[in-house]
Every structure is written in structure tokens, then in C-alpha cells.
Amino acid sequence: MKRVKKHIFIAVLVVVGVACDSGFDEMNINPNALTSVEPVFQLNTAMVASAPVYGNLSYETTIVKQMITPFSGVGAAGNFNQDNRNVAAGNWQRGYREGIKNLADALNRTEEIPRYENLRHIIRIYKAYTFMVLTDTYGDIPYFEAGRVFLEGITSPVYDPQEQVYDDILKELESASAAINPAGAPVPAEVLYSGDLNKWKRLGYSLLLRAAMRHSKVNPTKAAEYVAKAVAGGLMQSNADNAIIRHTADFTNNIGAQLNGGQSAFFYLAEDFVSYLMENDDPRLASIAVRYVGATSGAGQVPANANRNPGVQIGMPLGFDNTTISSAVQASGLASLWDYSQLDRTRMAAIQAPSFLVTYGQTQLLLAEARHRNWASGSAAEAYRRGIEAHMQQLASYGANTAIAVPAIEAYLNANPLEIGRELEQINTEYWVATFLNGPESWANFRRSGFPVLSPNTFSGSDLQTEDFIRRLTYTDAESNVNAANVQAAINRQGPNIMDTRVWWDVK
């Protein structure tokens, strides 16, 4: 009897064991977890990640003297020409971790699937755009092997020379733009332009123009070749073609969130930017600036003290910190440093304000330069005028209280025609204004063109060794630790990992 019971007990254990084992995998799988990601969502994630962020205030917009903070501490960066690796890593982290990773995977998911034919070409265009921001910021970067860790297990991608990166970006933009077929497979309405393939096509060719113009000094022949291809393909036709990130309460404008939060009293409009707009009676200043007159601290920056009259705006000079700026404050007749003009955080810096990435106005100004260089047919003066007009009209996208009246636009255009002998300076200075709040593009074009002509930041604690302006941002410490051999190879080829080292296309 004992023997029978023993066998029964063992049998029960076996049955229970088999039953538990057969359901073990299912018990440990989250039934709500995604098993596959729709490529369009990966594209949108990459696009949201590409919107200018707080770090762009600390470096790019400060380098080109559009904005400035006099405060030091953990955020000290371009305001003092200092190499702050934590801040400088912003474009790298968002560009690779959220951008290239998703875009590379989305391309893999859409390969040889007919219904994704056009979506795949759109992803290629945006991948090229993301890589442009990355290589313009750092120089040599992982490109051909980037984003392949999940697909091929490449955890230490090789750094490619910027010249090779740009060669492929040009080819990708040309090929992908040409391949978009408006009569072919539709694209979901959730993507930019609500899936309008003709607008995506024009965005691709407008980016090709931008990439071509990066070669204006280092390889004018190639610049002319690809300018011609971009123009022939078809550029943006109006502000309706602008590439815009529409922020919501769920996906807030990162710059706006910072300037409406803990950084509200930290950042100011730079003296060079405000002075240029004032001296030229530029109506855009009224849409951009606010000054909290008489404020003696951040607490004094309240609506009752807000003055948006262009005539009272005073930009903050660079070269000081909050302990040494008192002499400049006194010279300007201000109550304190908090009395300087700021970007209006209730309008252009609102938390749901849109982010502009590539615009018709910018494209027309680049076309004006290309025409001036005889790389494209047509009137440079006409494209110049359209570029300024489009940017002024574009400001209405922030709300009715930033819109510029038509008579004010016409008055500015008539008073500031393109002048013989000053074309490059005028076109690229207007590009500086038209790219305000798009720090990476403002800085890239400033390095490429040499305009506007700005005086260097003279802060005494600068990390710069040979240059007057920061020419690139440094590779992240994390990347130097985990991908040391490839980082060192890039440094050996490109130059020291310092802010003075010029990227390939940035020549004197």
C-alpha cells in the first residue's frame, strides 16, 4: 500500500511540474508589452527628439550671440567658452539614442514591403537630416555602422570622416527625394505634412540644398553640382512647406519648458542680436523680446513689469558673469541684470510653441546665395526678399500677438534691399535671424559663411586655445570610455577633442 501511494505521489509531482513548466514562459511575459513597433511611430519619435532643446541655448544660440546667461554652475558652457561635456552631449544623446536608433530600425522594418515604399524614403530623408545635425556638431561621427546594435550587434561603431558622411548624405537626400512617388503607397496622416508626399519631396530637395551649401568653401564644384540637383528637383514653395514640430501638453517645447520653469530668469537676449534688430528697425524684435523694466531679481519679472516695445529693449553683453556684469548694468542705466531683455516666454518661448527645423524662408535665403554664386539661375535679390518676407510671415505661427503687419514687412523690405558688394554678408546675416531658436543651424551657417560679423566673447575663463569662437562640441566622456579605440582614431584624423578643432567643411 505504501508503495502504491509513493508512486501516486511521484506521478502528481510530475504532472504538476510539467503543468508549471509548460506555462512558465507565458506567466513571465507582459501581455500589454509591444511585440512590434509601427515604423511611423519610430519616425515621429525621432522627429520629436530632433526639436531644439535646452542645451542649444547653452551652446549654439550663445556661440552666435543670439542669447546668453551670465550664470555659472552646472550649466556653464558657451557663455564662458567652456567645455561642459554634460551639456555638449545633448545633441549626441538625442540624435543617436532617440533618432538614429529608431530610424535605422524603422528602415529595417520597411525593407522590401510595398505598402511602406514611400514611408521608407521619408525615413531616409529624416535620417539624413538627423545625421547632418550630428556631424555639424561633432565632426567625424559613427555613420555607416550607427544604429546597428540591435540589428547586427555592432556596439562599437567606427567613426567615419565627415567628408564621407556628407558624400552619403548628399546621395541619400537626392535618391530618397527622387524616389518618393505621390501616386504610390500612401503615408499615414500622423506624420509631418499629414502624409502629403509632394511636401516631403520638397523638404528632401530643400535639405539637399542646405547640405550642398555646406560645401561652399571646401568643395565649391560639388556644391554647385548638388545645388543644381536640388533646384531641379523642386524646393519648398511657401511657408505651408515648413517642417515644424507641433508641440502639445504631452510633447512640450523643451526650450519653452525650461524658460517657463526653473530657468525663467537665467537666459537673456544677447546685445548683438537685439542691437542688430533695433538698428535696422526690424519689426521682428516686437515679436521676440520682452523686458521686465526695473526688475531687481527674478521675482520682479512679472506681467506688470513687462514691456514689449522695441524701443526699450536692451540686450545683455557677453564676456561677463553675474558677479562682474554690474559695470555693464550701470552703463546701460538698468536696475540690475534681471532688467535686460529676454525671449518672451509667453509667446515664442511658450511651452507649446512650435519648433521650426527647415523653412521656406531659410531655403530662399540659401537659394539667394546660390544664385549670387551663379550656381542657380534667377535673381538673388528676389530670393533674398522672399526669404525675409517668409520668415516675418512665419512668426504668426506662434500666435496672433507675434504676427507682423503687412505694411511693416513691406517697409523693412524696401529699406533693406540686397546691395552689390554686400550680398554674402546680407544674405547670411538675415539667415542668422531666420534661424533664431534653431541653434544647430544658426551655428552651422555662421561657421560656414563667416556671417554675421561678430566680436568674440571675451570672458577670461575661456577653454578656447587658438580660436575666437567655438568651432565644434567635444565627444562625450561616455563614448570615449565605451568606444575608446574608434574615438581615438577620429581624434587622430580630425584633430584634438577640443572646441577649437574645425570640422571638415569649416575652413577659413
Secondary structure, 3 states (H helix, E strand, C coil): CHHHHHHHHHHHHHHHHHHHHHHHHHHCCCCCCCCCCCHHHHHHHHHHHCCCCHHHHHCHHHHCCCEECCCCCCCCCHHHCCCCHHHHCHHHHHHHHHHHHHHHHHHHHHCCCHHHHHHHHHHHHHHHHHHHHHHHHHCCEECCCCCCHHHHCCCCCCEECHHHHHHHHHHHHHHHHHHCCCCCCCCCCCCHHHHCHHHHHHHHHHHHHHHHHCCCCCCHHHHHHHHHHHHHHCCCCCHHHCEEECCCCCCCCHHHHHHCCCCCCCCEEEHHHHHHHHHCCCCHHHHHEEEECCCCCHHHCCHHHEECCHHHCCCECCCCCCCCCHHHHHHCCCCCHHHCEEECCCCCCCCCCCEEEECHHHHHHHHHHHHHCCCCCCCHHHHHHHHHHHHHHHHHHHCHHHCCCHHHHHHHHHHCCCCCCCHHHHHHHHHHHHCCCCHHHHHHHHHHHCCCCCCCCCCCCCCCCCCCCCCCCCCCHHHHHHCHHHHHHHHHHHCCCCCCCCCCCCCC
